[in-house]
Amino acid sequence: MDRRDLYELLIFQEVAEAGSFTRAAARMGRAQSGVSQSVAALEARLGVPLLVRSTRSARLTDEGRTLLEQVDPLYARSQTAWNAPKLDVKTLAVCYESQQWSTQLERYYYRCSLHFWIDTRM
């Protein structure tokens, strides 16, 4: 996983929350085609459809719901760290079962102090 993968997860999350590629693209300030391509690339790498597309909306598949459940806490923790008004140094604590994620997050959130732990009880 590299920074692009993490960014694609966040784009996927935005589309899922917005319910459409067009609304997600507008909220992100990106072209709709780029948002669509990012989600399609993520689906191709995972080998499963994450969204059911129609001309005006995008609904989560079961696999998409499962992935979104994993992405939401990660995004919420990063937003909390960035928006914490009293912190001089931003801190992000993540518990995830893959050590590879820590390396990628350290690169992506290079302005944060990151603390990782592995918990096999997930």
C-alpha positions as CSV (number, residue, x, y, z in Angstrom):
1,M,0.0,0.0,0.0
2,D,1.3,3.5,-0.8
3,R,0.0,7.0,-0.3
4,R,-2.2,6.7,-3.4
5,D,-4.0,3.7,-1.9
6,L,-4.8,5.7,1.2
7,Y,-6.0,8.7,-0.8
8,E,-8.2,6.3,-2.9
9,L,-9.7,5.0,0.3
10,L,-10.6,8.6,1.4
11,I,-12.1,9.3,-2.1
12,F,-14.1,6.2,-1.8
13,Q,-15.3,7.3,1.7
14,E,-16.3,10.7,0.3
15,V,-18.3,9.1,-2.6
16,A,-20.0,6.8,-0.1
17,E,-21.0,9.7,2.1
18,A,-22.1,11.9,-0.7
19,G,-24.0,9.2,-2.5
20,S,-22.8,10.3,-5.9
21,F,-19.5,10.8,-7.7
22,T,-20.6,14.3,-8.9
23,R,-21.4,15.5,-5.3
24,A,-18.2,13.9,-3.9
25,A,-16.1,15.5,-6.7
26,A,-17.6,18.9,-6.0
27,R,-17.0,18.6,-2.2
28,M,-13.4,17.6,-2.9
29,G,-12.8,20.2,-5.6
30,R,-11.8,17.5,-8.1
31,A,-13.1,16.5,-11.5
32,Q,-15.8,13.8,-11.4
33,S,-13.8,11.7,-13.9
34,G,-10.8,11.6,-11.6
35,V,-12.9,10.6,-8.6
36,S,-14.6,7.9,-10.6
37,Q,-11.2,6.6,-11.9
38,S,-9.8,6.5,-8.3
39,V,-12.7,4.4,-7.0
40,A,-12.5,2.1,-10.1
41,A,-8.7,1.6,-9.5
42,L,-9.4,0.8,-5.8
43,E,-12.1,-1.7,-6.9
44,A,-9.7,-3.3,-9.4
45,R,-7.0,-3.8,-6.8
46,L,-9.4,-5.2,-4.3
47,G,-11.1,-7.4,-6.9
48,V,-14.6,-6.5,-5.7
49,P,-17.2,-3.9,-6.6
50,L,-17.6,-1.3,-3.8
51,L,-20.4,0.7,-5.3
52,V,-23.5,0.2,-7.5
53,R,-23.5,3.0,-9.9
54,S,-26.5,4.6,-11.6
55,T,-26.7,7.8,-13.7
56,R,-27.3,9.9,-10.6
57,S,-26.2,8.0,-7.6
58,A,-23.8,5.5,-6.1
59,R,-24.8,2.9,-3.5
60,L,-22.6,0.8,-1.4
61,T,-22.3,-2.9,-2.1
62,D,-21.9,-5.3,0.9
63,E,-18.2,-5.2,0.3
64,G,-18.3,-1.5,0.1
65,R,-20.0,-1.3,3.5
66,T,-17.4,-3.6,5.0
67,L,-14.6,-1.5,3.7
68,L,-16.2,1.8,4.8
69,E,-16.5,0.4,8.3
70,Q,-12.7,0.1,8.3
71,V,-12.0,3.5,6.7
72,D,-14.3,5.6,8.9
73,P,-12.4,5.2,12.2
74,L,-9.1,5.9,10.5
75,Y,-10.4,9.1,8.9
76,A,-12.1,10.2,12.1
77,R,-8.9,9.8,14.1
78,S,-6.9,11.7,11.5
79,Q,-9.5,14.5,11.5
80,T,-9.5,14.7,15.3
81,A,-5.7,15.1,15.3
82,W,-5.7,17.8,12.6
83,N,-8.6,19.7,14.2
84,A,-7.5,19.6,17.8
85,P,-7.2,23.3,18.8
86,K,-5.0,22.9,21.8
87,L,-2.3,20.7,20.4
88,D,1.0,22.2,19.3
89,V,2.0,18.9,17.8
90,K,-0.7,16.9,16.1
91,T,-1.0,13.3,17.4
92,L,-2.7,10.4,15.6
93,A,-3.1,7.1,17.3
94,V,-4.1,4.2,15.1
95,C,-4.6,0.5,16.0
96,Y,-4.5,-1.6,12.9
97,E,-3.4,-5.2,12.4
98,S,-0.9,-4.5,9.6
99,Q,2.5,-3.0,10.3
100,Q,2.6,-2.0,6.6
101,W,-0.1,0.6,7.4
102,S,2.1,2.3,9.9
103,T,4.9,2.9,7.4
104,Q,2.4,4.3,4.8
105,L,0.6,6.5,7.3
106,E,3.9,7.9,8.6
107,R,4.7,9.0,5.1
108,Y,1.2,10.5,4.5
109,Y,0.9,12.2,7.8
110,Y,4.5,13.4,8.0
111,R,3.5,16.5,10.1
112,C,1.9,14.4,12.8
113,S,3.4,12.5,15.7
114,L,2.2,8.9,15.0
115,H,1.8,6.2,17.7
116,F,1.1,2.7,16.5
117,W,0.4,-0.5,18.3
118,I,-0.5,-3.9,17.0
119,D,-3.6,-5.6,18.5
120,T,-4.3,-9.2,17.3
121,R,-7.6,-9.3,19.2
122,M,-9.4,-7.6,16.3
